Amino acid sequence: MRHPDIPKWPYNLFKGFCHRDFFEELQGDLEENFLLNIDEKGIKAARKTYRLEILKLIRPSVMKKTKFAPKTIGRLARNYMLTSIRSVKYNPGYILSNIFGLALALSISTIGYFYYRFNDTFNEHYDQAEYLYKIHGLRASEATLGSSSIALGPALETAGIDAMRYHHETIAIRQENRLFQESTVFADPNYLESFELESVSGQKIKMSNADEIFISQDMATKLFGDVYPVGELVEVVFPNEKERSFVVKDVFKDPPQNVSFHFPMITSFDNYLEFYKVEENDWSSYIDGTFVNIKNMTPDQVEAQLNTFVEPHNIYNSERIIEKFRLDNVLVWPTFEHTLAGRSFWNTLHPASVIGTVSTSLAILLLACFNFINTSIALSGKRLKEIAVRKVMGGNRKSTITQFMIENSLMVFAAVIVSFGISYFLIPAYNSLMTQEIVQLNKVPIETIVYFSISLIVFVALLSGAYPSFYVSRFSSLEIFRDKLVLSGKNRLMVVLLTFQFFLCFYNFVSLYINVDNSYYQETLDRGYDVENVINVPLYSPEQISELENRLNQHPDILNVAGTTNTIGFNFRDNTATIEGIEYEVADLAVGTNYLQMMGIRLIKGSFFSDQYEVASKYVVINEMLEDHIGQDLLNKTIKYEDQLFTVIGVVEDFNLKPMMFDNRIKPTIIRASPENAFKYASLQVQGETNSINSKVEIIWYELFPQQLYKGFLQERVMRGIRETNNIMVNINLFSTAITILISALGLYTLIALKVQRRSKEFGIRKVLGASKKVIVGLLGKDLYWILGIAIVPGLAAAYLVNDTVFDIIYAYRITIELKHLLWPSIGLFAIVVMTIGYKVLQTGKLNPVEQLRME
Amino acid sequence: MKETGLGEFQEIVLLAILILDENAYGARIQNEMSHRLGRIVSRGALHAALTRLTEKNFIESTFGGATTERGGRRKRFYSVTNLGKSALNDAKTIRDEMWTLVPKIHFQ
């Protein structure tokens, strides 16, 4: 019997290969040490040790003895190998292309596996994960509360529970004359005892002093240009504009990406209390989260204790009344982090993105396996005589199967080796396409990679090696010798597999074209205002605008400065307005008097605001959509709005209020003038390279306001979400299209070439009897046309449906999928197919029949 | 000089068995060695050494009774044979002789 905690697969593997005489002793020893390790190092480390021990036990002295003497096995293996090598020697081209195709797919499946693993091992990086819980507040009808009161942690500590507070804030760091913003975490010292963090020197980081700070490796290079700047000072400017220096105590290594806690800097929680003026026992102040380590208790005990604090919580939080507290283990909580109210931690990948990636990579792996199967069967057509001779000489079917299995396994093994090489280049390239680095080979224990490769070899060898071996070994020798056996493309399975390959090709190619076209459309779509030449600078107080304006007006690259309360693309209010006695839902935008002209909003009729706020405040500007909505000319009409009457002074063309993601469509909009004392932004119209101008503005800002963080950003930021999404979609499609087409083309070429070889005599005779080149080409391509014809229908349909649905979900404005999106990729794919086989087919058509018909 | 046929690792295994005396079975030997050597000794490496020593007739083994903490599996207890003891002794003698010949100067 296996102890329930012992890893199942390694145990079964061991039971399988271990000699009966040793199993009882060895497994007993391993199990005894396993239990010992659980007590000493925890279950995770114990399981790891067990797996390593099993790996190291794979040695001849432990293994089962087979019925053959070692000498016989050696000789047998040598013979099998010799035949295998010989077959590779005769068809190097086909076999190499087969191996390469498979290797490519294996690399892709590595990516798929890492997506799965990312979620599967989320937060397992922390050794004590099974004892670590986050506190959540359950509410009656609203979303569960992820953040918690500052006072909860200390209250739990007094009750004897190991609780830790965790909170992050964006702080301003001074470097020479400029400030820049960074996020830092404030945590209780016991946080680092539970959620261990490793320093670059390999030790566990321990927090002892409040004026110390720990920084990440990236931060070390960024701040000091030094990999180990221990003892240096980090100057921080806090919200009260007080400066404070922290000593760098140590530099920590970044944890793997699949943990909830990521931060460039961490310091003591006491600093948060001190610099943000919050009280330790304040139930109404909130922090990101409170965690507990319950090594010596059960979750129920802690929850009971926790729920005695529901009352004080509710007294001070009338807007966040909770019913009870709940503990969620850190291994589970990341799966629902995104549903919580008040969330600041990393969560697991969306299941759809994992399923999407895993199924894409599985489809590509299957495709490569099918390709492998097809080519293996086709190749074996050349070896029919060998099989027949084997049988006649007394070889049984088993030995033929073994021969072919060994050959196929060898090829799969070679493919795995080649795929390591491909992955080496492919994975960094893939990661650079993504916003988050999912595939981190260097953060994965080596035995995971070993197990993954072994299971991949076994899986792929069985999947792609078994069928050809059984199929080929079935032939009767008599039929082979009489030349009665025809191994053509007539094999049903081969046809089905090839159809599936082309289905994937059509699907991927069409999706790629649709996504590229959509991304181009969204990039060039007129948003109704100038996206490219505007910089927005958030103000700390409205008075800053005049100082800023005076300085910026001297700058030749800055054409205009406008103060404003709302900025188009980033913020507005939902409001109601009464027009002609009826209430309408509108978007409400409050802007400076010259803001609209500066943003390049286009006037249809009437005029923009007057420069004088006193005059402008009596008027509003509306957009075309609002007028269309109401259905009459609104110029100079009155609109009642927040209990005041305004006259419509102008109507402007529609413009996007927000990025085009999700359901952010254009709304009926009212724009009113806002007074100078309500300004929150200075918007600058600039000419030239916006990024470099932005850094020049930053320098000017720090000359004027040295203690305040510059937060200026480009108007172009409205494009960020859509660009990132489009980038990922296009890149993934490009990736899978290139690979499916490459693999399919390789397979197709091999199949056709083999077909030509096999039927060369037939074609020779046909030619002698007067068949034209056209007929020969037609004959060769016949099956293929059918396959393409059948594959195209579901391929196009799937591409249309999937992309149409996805676009509906994620974009407010998108292309409609038209005939051209289906037509051009199909033509392209046909062209690729024709080019792949065309050369071989034409060559066959040209061959001299004498060459083809002459025997040896 | 006499050939003992005893590798360093095997020598340490023999010594560990002698130290553990009545209690010398796989897991205990492994832990004792890890503890003394200050590095992790894998069960696989120990198994190989035990097999070789048994082949050389330096050790012999018997099964003990069933135990609960091992999932009911029996322990195999090892003991050093007289041949093993004399091999150990020989190895020690050779070493001691050689140590006396090393000039003290090297360790000052």
Interface residues (C-beta under 8 A of the other chain):
Chain A: M1 R2 H3 F22 E24 E25 L26 Q27 G28 D29 L30 E31 E32 N33 L35 L36 L52 E53 K56 L57 I58 R59 S61 V62
Chain B: Y25 G26 A27 Q30 N31 S42 R43 G44 A45 H47 A48 T51 T67 E69 R70 G71 G72 R73 R74 K75 R76
